[in-house]
Amino acid sequence: QVQLVESGGGLVQAGGSLRLSCAASGIIFSINAMGWYRQAPGKQRELVARFTRGGSTNYADSVKGRFTISRDNRNNTVYLQMNSLKPEDTAIYYCRAQNYYSGSVLWGQGTQVTVSS
């Protein structure tokens, strides 16, 4: 079955940390650009962090220095380490995979992150 399954969300106080995981199945993980996006209530979905095809990383300005994306190709998993969380980080976080060659996009179901002040 082709799917992305996120986990690791939850409720945390401002200044705290969470680590999100995204397990991929049914896709060739190594030929997909993996990334994390988020959507807050009433707002559009936005990029948080992603890997480029060349293996480098891009981060939204709002999370630079606080969030780190990483991947484990052996276990078909991508992670998002989130430190120094702020209330404005509250959102549903989605994992995304885009095939380098076909361009097809796959989304996970999302995991809720809530940061209390």
C-alpha positions in Angstrom: 0.0 0.0 0.0 1.3 3.4 -1.0 1.2 5.7 2.0 2.9 8.1 4.3 2.1 7.8 8.0 3.1 10.6 10.4 3.5 10.3 14.1 4.9 12.2 17.0 2.6 15.2 17.3 1.1 16.3 20.5 0.7 19.1 23.0 3.8 20.8 24.3 4.6 24.0 26.2 6.4 26.9 24.5 10.1 26.3 24.5 9.6 22.5 24.4 10.6 20.0 21.7 8.9 17.4 19.6 10.1 14.9 17.0 7.9 14.0 14.1 8.3 10.9 12.1 7.0 10.0 8.6 7.1 6.4 7.6 6.8 5.7 3.9 5.6 2.5 2.3 4.9 1.5 -1.3 7.3 4.1 -2.8 10.9 4.0 -3.7 12.0 6.3 -0.9 15.4 7.3 -2.4 13.9 8.8 -5.5 11.4 11.0 -3.7 12.0 14.5 -2.4 10.7 14.4 1.1 9.4 17.3 3.0 7.3 18.6 5.9 4.5 21.1 5.5 2.0 22.6 8.0 -1.4 24.2 8.0 -2.7 26.3 10.8 -6.4 27.1 11.2 -7.6 29.6 8.6 -4.3 29.6 6.8 -2.8 28.0 3.7 -0.6 25.0 3.9 3.1 26.1 3.9 6.5 24.6 3.6 8.3 23.9 6.8 11.4 22.0 5.6 12.3 19.7 2.7 15.1 17.9 1.0 16.0 18.9 -2.5 16.9 16.4 -5.2 20.6 17.2 -4.7 20.3 16.3 -1.0 20.4 19.8 0.4 17.7 21.2 2.7 15.4 24.2 2.6 13.7 25.7 5.6 11.0 28.3 6.1 12.5 31.4 7.6 10.2 31.1 10.6 11.8 27.7 11.7 15.4 28.2 10.7 17.7 27.4 13.6 14.9 25.6 15.5 13.8 22.7 13.2 15.9 20.1 11.6 14.8 17.7 8.9 16.6 14.3 8.5 15.9 11.0 6.7 16.8 7.4 7.1 16.8 5.8 3.7 17.2 2.3 5.1 14.0 2.6 7.1 12.1 4.8 4.6 11.5 7.4 7.3 11.9 11.2 7.4 12.0 13.1 10.6 11.4 16.7 11.8 13.1 17.6 15.0 11.4 20.7 16.4 13.1 22.7 19.2 12.2 25.9 20.9 8.6 25.6 19.9 6.4 28.6 19.8 2.6 29.0 20.0 2.7 30.1 16.3 4.1 26.6 15.4 0.6 25.2 16.2 -0.7 23.5 13.1 -1.3 20.1 11.5 2.0 18.9 10.1 2.0 16.9 6.9 4.6 14.8 5.3 5.0 15.0 1.5 6.8 12.9 -1.1 7.4 14.0 -4.7 8.8 11.6 -7.2 11.8 13.1 -8.9 11.0 11.6 -12.2 7.2 11.5 -12.5 6.5 14.5 -10.4 3.7 12.6 -8.6 3.0 13.9 -5.1 1.9 11.9 -2.1 0.7 13.4 1.2 0.3 11.9 4.7 -2.8 12.3 6.8 -1.2 14.8 9.1 -0.3 15.0 12.8 -1.5 17.8 15.1 1.1 19.9 16.9 -0.2 22.2 19.6 2.1 24.6 21.5 0.7 26.3 24.6 2.0 29.6 25.9 
